[in-house]
Amino acid sequence: MKAYGLDLRERIVSFVKTGGSKVAAAKRFGVARKTVYNYLTLVQAGALSPKTSWGTWKKFEPAKVRTYLAKHPDATLWEIGRAFRGTDVGALSALRLLGITLKKTRKVSGKK
């Protein structure tokens, strides 16, 4: 989820400082009451601007997934997930975003 912009944060804080209630500010600007309280706390600390992003957290980069699948066409979702240090569900989501379908099952040895 993206953080609210600095402009909205400043409008919320100025609304409360000019006499508006915190509940009214939350309703007027469409945010949670806790958000209003957090912004007022941040103003006291002197840091109202949103935090900078830490970057992307994607494990399954599209180019790397396509390269892996070219080298391992028979890989199952479980194997793809392990190769990228993710899960089989994460691998499935990545493949769906890329428009790639797999219909394979993991071979499990069992008694006959």
Helices and strands as residue ranges (DSSP letters): H 6-17, H 22-29, H 33-45, H 62-71, H 77-83, H 88-98
